[in-house]
Amino acid sequence: MSGLWALRYYAKRYWKGLLFALLLMGASGALNVTVFAKLRAVLVSLIEALGGADVISRGEAFHSLLWVLFLFGAALFGAALAQGGALYMGDWLGQNVLFSLRTDVFNHLQRLSMRFYENRRTGELISRLNNDTTVLQSVLGSSLADLVVAPLTVLLFLGYMAWGISWELTLVMVFVAPTVALLTQQLGIRLRRYSHQVQANLAHMTADVDEAFYLTRVIKMFGLEKTMIQRFQEDAREVYRSEMRSSRMRALNSGVVGLFMALAICGVLLVGAYQIMAGRLIAADLISFMFGMFLVGDAVNRFARTVMSLLRAEASAARTLDLLSEVPEVQDAPDALKLDKLEGDIRFEGVSFSYEPGREVLSEIHLHIQPGEVVAFVGPSGAGKTTLVGLVPRLYDVQEGQVLVDGQNVRALQQESLRSFMGFVPQETMLFAGSIRENIAFARPEASFEEIRAAATAANAADFIEALPEGYDTQVGEMGVKLSGGQQQRVAIARALLRDPAILILDEATSSLDRESERIVHQALSTLLRGRTALIIAHRLSTIQSADRILVIEAGRIVEEGTHEELLAQGGVYWRLYEARLAEGEVDTEST
């Protein structure tokens, strides 16, 4: 159980609670044996009180019985308190360990680089963070007490039964233990494999569900509901099959334990009856021993079920901890610098980049962007525009050359510090579920309402926001679905304005809008661009004609550079792109 064993580092954080829990568990086990011992004394005293002994009078025997019953009740009450305390502390420890694990995993995921997310499905990550940790939560808290109390109870009971009642009967009962342990181990190996498959299938199903909800509009437009239902049913069927394989292993283990306990009981009855007939054992001792056997059997069953549950949890622990073993590709150097200010000067010096070895996306890029300059990047899909711009906030590290901001290599700067001076307006506006006020303030949580409203006004968003019944407290829905595309973009622009960035990145910010929405958003963008270094990626060439400089990217290289008019005069790649867009009716000829 290497995955679960690794959680010991989290348990050490709560060592005081762990120590107290272990003390309570030890007390619970000891008091359980005390209860059993007093029960045996009750049986002996009861037989004597009913006339089974000739040495003392019935009155004295009854008085002795009352005293033994009092001790029995006290031990029973103490055992119940200790057991309840042990269960609570086990849950407390398990919940704290899982809280720390969840937060550590999420914090680590936030630090991982873009390439990690590009190679994984979001739903699978959600499954690991939620489903796998939920399995751990359901098992660890309840299992910790049984994992300690059950074997301790068995050992104490066996010791008392061997020395206090009959070592021969105890030997008969213990004889089956190695066989049960061996079979449990073999079944556990198969259960661990099945549990890994359960969690993998569950993660795949979660990923498909996440994708289906995200693409609801596409599914409905293409009439793919039946296809998606069939796809989900296949996923759910695989989860069902793997769950049932796992369940069969647990049931088989329970049956094996029950079978051998039944054999042990039969053996004890046979040997006990022989010893009574031989005069070496009294009936009260055999009755006590049989009662003790049932208690031991219950403890063994609880321990076996706990082990089976932990084997399943081990698969979840391993999958969760695998995320913590992921190393971020982009990391701050130990002596990384924190920026106090940023002018917005950007240089690319001999930059080459590839996502995979041997397949360059960018090749030998040399580029200088002056502070306050608006530079647009155009080119066919896959040319490397987005990758090139993504190197400035250091979403990726270059393989060759260097990217400089205000003369500093971005590798030498703290990522958080560098990005705090940048604003981003994406093509698909990324709004969080919450109010408009919260979404604008996301760039600067400490901003006052007056600052938020000023940013909205500058972004041409204040009019539509204040016309809504709840104004700035209007809930936008998941991904902003309650707002139109143009409204979403203006909220995103207000968010960028609130940060007041030195460098602004616009990733095709108007390509999905209609002409009227685009016109309104352009008015907001003109305010946003004023006095800032801006990097604009656009398909609609009409959106970049006023840029200070346009760079044409093709096959990872800068093939043309100049203003809109200069590039048209060259009659090269940009001219061909422009003519193609003009033929499609995208470019407004009045703006040229």
C-alpha positions in Angstrom: 0.0 0.0 0.0 2.7 2.4 -1.1 0.1 5.1 -2.0 -1.6 5.0 1.5 1.8 4.8 3.2 2.8 8.0 1.5 0.0 9.7 3.4 1.9 9.3 6.6 3.6 12.6 5.9 0.3 14.2 6.2 -0.6 12.3 9.4 2.6 13.6 10.9 1.2 17.1 10.7 -1.5 16.1 13.2 0.7 13.9 15.4 -0.9 15.1 18.7 -4.3 14.1 17.5 -2.9 10.8 16.1 -1.3 10.0 19.5 -4.5 10.8 21.3 -6.5 8.6 18.8 -4.0 5.7 19.3 -4.4 6.0 23.1 -8.2 5.9 22.8 -7.9 2.9 20.5 -5.6 1.1 22.9 -8.0 1.8 25.8 -10.9 0.6 23.7 -9.2 -2.7 23.0 -8.1 -3.2 26.6 -11.6 -2.4 27.9 -13.2 -4.8 25.5 -11.1 -7.6 27.0 -12.0 -6.4 30.5 -15.7 -6.5 29.5 -15.2 -10.1 28.3 -13.3 -11.1 31.5 -16.1 -9.6 33.7 -18.7 -11.4 31.6 -17.0 -14.7 32.3 -17.0 -13.7 36.0 -20.7 -12.9 35.8 -21.4 -16.4 34.3 -19.5 -18.1 37.0 -21.2 -16.1 39.8 -24.6 -16.7 38.2 -24.1 -20.5 38.2 -22.9 -20.3 41.8 -26.0 -18.2 42.8 -28.3 -20.7 41.2 -26.8 -23.4 43.3 -24.1 -24.6 41.1 -21.5 -24.3 44.0 -21.6 -26.0 47.4 -18.8 -24.0 49.0 -20.7 -20.7 49.7 -24.3 -19.9 50.4 -26.7 -18.6 47.7 -26.9 -15.2 49.5 -23.1 -14.7 49.4 -23.1 -15.8 45.8 -25.8 -13.4 44.9 -23.9 -10.5 46.6 -20.8 -11.5 44.7 -22.9 -11.5 41.5 -24.1 -7.9 42.1 -20.5 -6.7 42.5 -19.4 -8.5 39.4 -22.3 -7.0 37.4 -21.3 -3.5 38.6 -17.8 -4.0 37.4 -19.1 -5.5 34.2 -21.3 -2.4 33.6 -18.5 0.0 34.4 -16.1 -1.8 32.0 -18.9 -1.8 29.3 -19.5 1.9 29.7 -15.8 2.7 29.6 -15.4 0.6 26.5 -18.3 2.4 24.7 -16.8 5.8 25.6 -13.3 4.8 24.4 -14.7 3.2 21.2 -16.8 6.4 20.4 -13.8 8.6 21.1 -11.5 6.4 19.0 -14.0 6.6 16.1 -14.4 10.3 16.3 -10.6 10.9 16.5 -10.1 8.5 13.5 -12.6 10.6 11.5 -11.0 13.8 12.7 -7.5 12.6 11.6 -8.8 11.3 8.3 -10.7 14.5 7.4 -7.7 16.7 8.3 -5.3 14.5 6.2 -7.7 14.7 3.3 -8.2 18.4 3.6 -4.4 18.9 3.5 -4.1 16.5 0.6 -6.8 18.1 -1.4 -5.5 21.6 -0.9 -1.9 20.5 -1.7 -3.0 18.8 -4.9 -5.0 21.8 -6.1 -2.2 24.2 -5.2 0.2 22.0 -7.1 -2.1 21.8 -10.1 -2.2 25.6 -10.2 1.6 25.7 -10.4 1.8 23.2 -13.3 2.6 24.5 -16.7 0.3 24.9 -19.7 1.7 21.8 -21.4 0.5 19.6 -18.6 -3.1 20.7 -19.1 -2.8 20.5 -22.9 -2.0 16.8 -22.7 -4.8 15.9 -20.3 -8.6 15.9 -20.2 -10.1 18.3 -17.7 -12.7 15.7 -16.5 -10.0 13.2 -15.6 -8.2 15.8 -13.4 -11.5 16.7 -11.8 -12.1 13.0 -11.1 -8.7 12.6 -9.4 -9.3 15.7 -7.3 -12.9 14.8 -6.4 -13.7 11.2 -6.9 -10.4 9.7 -5.8 -10.2 11.9 -2.7 -13.9 11.1 -1.9 -13.0 7.4 -1.9 -10.1 8.2 0.5 -12.5 10.3 2.6 -15.1 7.5 2.9 -12.4 4.9 3.9 -9.7 6.6 5.9 -11.8 8.1 8.6 -13.9 5.0 9.4 -11.1 2.6 8.8 -8.4 4.0 11.0 -10.1 2.8 14.2 -10.8 -0.7 12.9 -7.3 -0.9 11.5 -5.9 -0.4 15.0 -8.6 -1.6 17.4 -9.6 -4.8 15.6 -6.1 -6.4 15.5 -5.4 -5.1 19.1 -8.7 -6.6 20.3 -7.9 -10.0 18.6 -4.4 -10.1 20.2 -5.7 -9.2 23.7 -8.6 -11.6 23.5 -6.4 -14.4 22.3 -3.9 -13.7 25.1 -6.6 -13.7 27.8 -8.4 -16.8 26.4 -5.1 -18.7 26.2 -3.9 -17.9 29.7 -7.2 -17.4 31.5 -9.4 -20.1 30.0 -7.8 -22.8 27.7 -4.7 -22.6 25.6 -5.9 -25.8 23.7 -9.1 -24.1 22.6 -7.1 -21.0 21.6 -4.7 -23.0 19.6 -7.6 -24.6 17.6 -8.9 -21.1 16.9 -5.5 -19.7 15.9 -4.8 -22.6 13.6 -7.0 -21.1 10.8 -5.3 -17.7 10.9 -2.4 -18.3 8.5 -4.7 -19.7 5.9 -7.1 -16.7 6.2 -4.2 -14.3 6.0 -2.7 -16.0 2.9 -6.1 -16.1 1.0 -6.8 -12.4 1.9 -3.4 -11.4 0.6 -4.0 -13.2 -2.7 -7.5 -11.7 -3.1 -6.1 -8.3 -2.2 -3.6 -8.3 -5.1 -6.5 -8.8 -7.5 -8.7 -6.3 -5.7 -5.9 -3.6 -6.0 -5.8 -4.2 -9.7 -9.6 -4.0 -10.1 -9.7 -0.8 -7.9 -7.2 0.9 -10.2 -9.5 0.0 -13.1 -12.6 1.3 -11.3 -11.0 4.7 -10.7 -9.6 4.9 -14.3 -13.0 4.1 -15.7 -14.7 6.6 -13.4 -12.2 9.3 -14.5 -12.9 8.6 -18.2 -16.7 8.8 -17.6 -16.3 12.1 -15.7 -14.2 13.5 -18.6 -16.9 12.5 -21.1 -19.6 14.1 -19.0 -17.6 17.3 -18.5 -17.1 17.5 -22.3 -20.8 16.8 -23.0 -21.9 19.7 -20.8 -19.3 22.0 -22.2 -20.4 21.2 -25.8 -24.1 21.2 -25.2 -24.8 23.8 -27.9 -22.8 21.8 -30.5 -24.5 18.5 -29.4 -28.0 20.0 -29.9 -27.2 21.8 -33.1 -26.0 18.5 -34.7 -28.6 16.3 -33.0 -26.1 14.2 -31.2 -28.1 13.6 -28.1 -28.6 9.9 -28.8 -24.9 9.5 -29.6 -23.9 11.1 -26.3 -26.4 9.0 -24.4 -24.9 5.9 -25.9 -21.4 7.1 -25.2 -22.3 7.7 -21.6 -24.0 4.3 -21.2 -20.9 2.6 -22.5 -18.8 4.5 -20.0 -21.2 3.8 -17.1 -21.3 0.1 -18.2 -17.5 -0.1 -17.9 -17.6 1.5 -14.5 -20.3 -1.0 -13.5 -18.3 -4.0 -14.7 -15.2 -2.9 -12.9 -17.1 -2.1 -9.7 -18.7 -5.6 -9.8 -15.4 -7.3 -10.3 -14.1 -5.4 -7.3 -17.3 -6.2 -5.3 -16.9 -9.9 -6.1 -13.4 -9.9 -4.6 -14.6 -8.2 -1.4 -17.6 -10.7 -1.1 -15.3 -13.6 -1.7 -12.9 -12.4 1.0 -15.8 -12.0 3.4 -17.0 -15.5 2.6 -13.5 -17.0 3.1 -13.2 -15.4 6.5 -16.7 -16.6 7.5 -16.0 -20.2 6.3 -12.8 -20.5 8.3 -14.3 -18.9 11.4 -17.1 -21.5 11.2 -14.5 -24.3 11.0 -12.8 -22.8 14.0 -16.1 -22.7 16.0 -16.8 -26.3 15.1 -13.3 -27.3 16.2 -13.6 -25.4 19.5 -16.9 -27.0 20.3 -15.5 -30.4 19.6 -12.4 -29.9 21.7 -14.3 -28.1 24.5 -16.9 -30.8 24.8 -14.2 -33.4 25.2 -12.4 -31.3 27.9 -15.7 -30.8 29.8 -16.3 -34.6 29.7 -12.7 -35.1 30.9 -13.2 -32.7 33.8 -10.6 -30.2 32.6 -13.0 -27.4 31.7 -16.2 -26.1 33.2 -19.3 -25.2 31.2 -19.1 -21.5 32.1 -15.6 -21.3 30.6 -16.7 -22.9 27.3 -19.7 -20.5 27.1 -17.3 -17.6 27.8 -14.9 -18.9 25.2 -17.5 -19.2 22.6 -18.7 -15.7 23.2 -15.1 -14.5 23.0 -14.8 -16.4 19.7 -17.7 -14.5 18.2 -16.1 -11.2 19.4 -12.8 -12.2 17.8 -14.6 -13.3 14.7 -16.3 -9.9 14.4 -13.0 -8.1 14.9 -11.4 -10.3 12.2 -14.2 -9.6 9.8 -14.0 -5.9 10.5 -10.3 -6.0 9.9 -10.6 -8.0 6.7 -13.3 -5.5 5.4 -11.0 -2.6 6.3 -8.1 -4.2 4.5 -10.2 -4.6 1.4 -11.4 -1.0 1.6 -7.9 0.2 2.1 -6.8 -1.7 -1.0 -9.4 0.1 -3.0 -8.4 3.4 -1.4 -4.7 2.6 -2.2 -5.5 2.9 -5.9 -7.2 6.3 -5.3 -4.2 7.5 -3.2 -1.7 6.5 -5.8 -3.7 8.3 -8.6 -4.0 11.4 -6.4 -0.3 11.4 -5.3 0.8 10.9 -9.0 -0.4 14.5 -9.5 1.9 15.7 -6.8 4.8 14.0 -8.5 4.3 16.1 -11.7 7.1 18.6 -12.0 6.2 22.0 -13.5 8.1 22.6 -16.7 8.2 26.4 -16.0 9.6 27.1 -12.5 10.9 30.2 -10.8 14.7 30.2 -10.2 15.7 30.3 -6.5 17.0 33.8 -7.0 14.2 35.0 -9.3 13.6 38.7 -9.2 10.4 40.5 -8.3 9.4 43.4 -10.6 8.5 46.7 -9.0 7.4 48.3 -12.3 7.3 47.4 -16.0 7.7 49.8 -19.0 6.6 47.2 -21.6 9.8 46.8 -23.7 9.9 43.3 -25.3 12.7 41.5 -27.2 12.9 38.1 -28.8 16.5 37.2 -29.4 17.0 34.1 -31.6 14.0 32.3 -30.1 13.1 28.8 -31.3 10.4 26.6 -29.7 8.9 23.2 -30.2 6.2 21.2 -28.3 7.8 18.0 -29.5 11.4 17.2 -30.4 12.1 17.6 -34.1 8.9 19.7 -34.8 9.7 23.4 -34.4 6.8 25.7 -34.0 8.9 28.8 -33.9 12.3 29.2 -35.6 15.0 31.9 -35.0 12.6 34.7 -34.0 14.3 38.2 -33.7 11.9 40.9 -32.7 11.9 44.2 -30.7 8.6 45.8 -29.5 8.9 49.3 -28.1 7.0 50.3 -24.9 3.5 51.5 -25.8 3.7 50.0 -29.3 0.6 48.1 -30.7 1.8 45.1 -32.6 -0.5 42.7 -34.4 0.3 39.1 -35.4 -1.5 37.5 -38.4 -1.0 34.4 -40.4 -2.7 31.0 -41.2 -3.9 28.7 -38.4 -1.0 26.8 -36.8 1.6 29.3 -37.9 2.8 29.9 -34.3 1.1 33.2 -33.5 -0.4 32.2 -30.2 2.7 30.3 -29.1 4.9 33.3 -29.8 2.7 35.6 -27.7 2.5 33.0 -25.0 6.2 33.2 -24.5 6.0 36.8 -23.1 4.1 35.9 -19.9 6.3 32.7 -19.8 3.5 30.2 -20.3 6.3 28.1 -21.9 10.1 28.1 -21.8 12.0 28.5 -25.1 14.5 25.8 -26.1 16.8 28.3 -27.8 17.3 32.0 -27.5 15.8 34.3 -24.9 12.7 36.5 -24.3 13.5 39.8 -22.6 11.1 42.2 -20.8 12.6 45.6 -20.0 16.0 44.0 -20.6 15.4 41.1 -18.1 15.3 37.5 -19.3 11.8 36.3 -18.3 13.4 33.1 -16.8 15.1 35.4 -14.2 11.8 36.9 -13.1 9.1 35.6 -10.7 6.2 34.4 -12.8 3.6 35.9 -10.5 5.4 39.2 -10.5 5.8 39.2 -14.3 2.2 38.4 -15.0 0.9 40.9 -12.5 1.8 43.6 -15.0 0.0 42.0 -17.9 -3.6 41.9 -19.0 -5.4 39.3 -21.1 -8.5 39.4 -23.2 -9.1 36.0 -24.9 -11.1 35.0 -27.9 -13.5 32.9 -25.8 -14.2 35.1 -22.9 -13.5 33.3 -19.7 -15.9 34.5 -17.0 -16.3 32.7 -13.6 -19.6 31.7 -12.1 -20.5 34.7 -9.9 -21.6 38.3 -10.3 -20.4 40.9 -12.8 -18.8 42.8 -10.0 -16.8 39.7 -8.9 -15.7 39.0 -12.4 -14.4 42.5 -13.0 -12.7 42.6 -9.6 -11.0 39.3 -10.3 -8.0 41.2 -11.7 -7.7 43.2 -8.5 -9.8 41.8 -5.6 -9.1 44.7 -3.3 -10.5 47.3 -5.8 -13.3 49.6 -4.6 -16.8 49.7 -6.3 -15.9 53.1 -7.7 -12.8 51.7 -9.4 -14.9 48.7 -10.7 -17.5 51.1 -12.1 -14.9 53.3 -13.7 -13.3 50.3 -15.5 -16.8 49.2 -16.7 -17.5 52.7 -18.0 -14.2 52.8 -19.9 -15.0 49.4 -21.4 -18.4 50.6 -22.7 -20.0 48.1 -20.3 -21.5 50.3 -17.6 -24.7 51.1 -19.7 -25.7 47.5 -20.2 -24.7 46.5 -16.7 -26.7 49.2 -14.9 -29.7 48.5 -17.1 -29.9 44.9 -15.6 -32.3 44.5 -12.7 -29.5 43.5 -10.3 -26.8 45.7 -11.9 -23.3 44.7 -10.9 -24.6 41.9 -8.7 -26.1 40.1 -11.7 -25.0 36.5 -11.8 -23.3 35.7 -15.2 -23.7 31.9 -15.0 -21.1 29.3 -15.7 -18.6 30.7 -18.3 -20.8 33.8 -18.5 -23.6 32.1 -20.4 -26.2 34.6 -19.2 -24.5 37.4 -21.1 -24.2 37.9 -24.9 -20.8 37.5 -26.6 -20.3 41.3 -26.8 -21.3 41.8 -23.2 -18.9 39.1 -22.1 -16.1 40.7 -24.0 -16.7 44.1 -22.5 -16.7 42.6 -19.0 -13.4 41.0 -19.8 -12.0 44.3 -21.1 -13.2 46.0 -17.9 -11.3 43.3 -16.0 -8.2 44.0 -17.9 -8.6 47.8 -17.5 -9.0 47.4 -13.7 -5.6 45.8 -13.6 -4.1 48.7 -15.6 -1.5 46.5 -17.3 1.8 47.6 -18.9 1.5 44.8 -21.5 -1.8 43.7 -23.0 -2.5 40.5 -24.9 -5.5 40.3 -27.1 -6.1 36.8 -28.4 -8.5 37.2 -31.3 -10.7 39.2 -28.9 -13.4 40.0 -31.5 -13.3 37.1 -34.0 -16.5 35.5 -32.7 -18.6 38.7 -32.5 -21.2 40.1 -34.9 -20.4 43.5 -36.6 -22.3 45.7 -34.1 -20.9 43.9 -31.0 -17.4 44.2 -32.7 -17.9 47.9 -33.2 -18.8 48.5 -29.5 -16.0 46.3 -28.3 -13.5 48.1 -30.6 -14.4 51.4 -29.0 -13.6 49.8 -25.6 -10.4 48.3 -26.9 -9.2 51.7 -28.1 -9.4 53.0 -24.5 -7.7 49.8 -23.3 -4.8 50.1 -25.8 -4.0 53.7 -25.0 -0.4 54.0 -23.6 0.2 50.3 -23.3 2.3 47.7 -25.1 -0.2 45.5 -26.9 0.2 42.2 -28.6 -2.9 41.4 -30.8 -3.6 38.1 -32.5 -6.4 38.4 -35.0 -8.1 36.6 -37.9 -10.3 39.6 -38.8 -7.8 41.9 -40.6 -10.2 44.8 -40.1 -9.4 44.7 -36.4 -5.7 45.4 -36.8 -5.4 47.9 -39.6 -4.6 50.7 -37.1 -1.8 48.7 -35.4 1.6 50.4 -35.3 3.1 47.3 -36.8 1.8 44.1 -38.3 3.9 40.9 -38.3 3.0 38.1 -40.7 3.9 34.7 -39.2 4.1 31.7 -41.5 5.6 28.2 -40.6 7.0 29.6 -37.3 8.9 32.5 -38.9 8.3 36.2 -39.4 8.0 36.5 -43.1 6.6 40.1 -43.4 6.6 43.2 -41.3 5.2 46.7 -41.6 2.0 48.8 -41.4 -1.2 47.8 -43.1 -0.6 50.0 -46.1 3.1 48.9 -46.4 2.2 45.2 -46.4 -0.6 45.7 -49.0 1.9 47.5 -51.2 4.3 44.5 -51.0 1.8 42.2 -52.6 3.0 39.3 -50.5 1.4 36.9 -47.9 -0.5 39.7 -46.1 -1.9 41.0 -49.4 -3.2 37.5 -50.2 -4.7 37.1 -46.7 -6.4 40.5 -47.1 -7.8 39.7 -50.6 -9.1 36.3 -49.3 -10.9 38.1 -46.3 -12.2 40.8 -48.7 -13.7 38.1 -50.9 -15.4 36.6 -47.9 -16.9 40.0 -47.0 -15.0 40.2 -43.7 -13.0 43.4 -44.4 -14.9 46.7 -44.5 -13.5 48.4 -47.6 -14.4 51.8 -46.2 -11.9 51.3 -43.5 -9.0 50.8 -45.9 
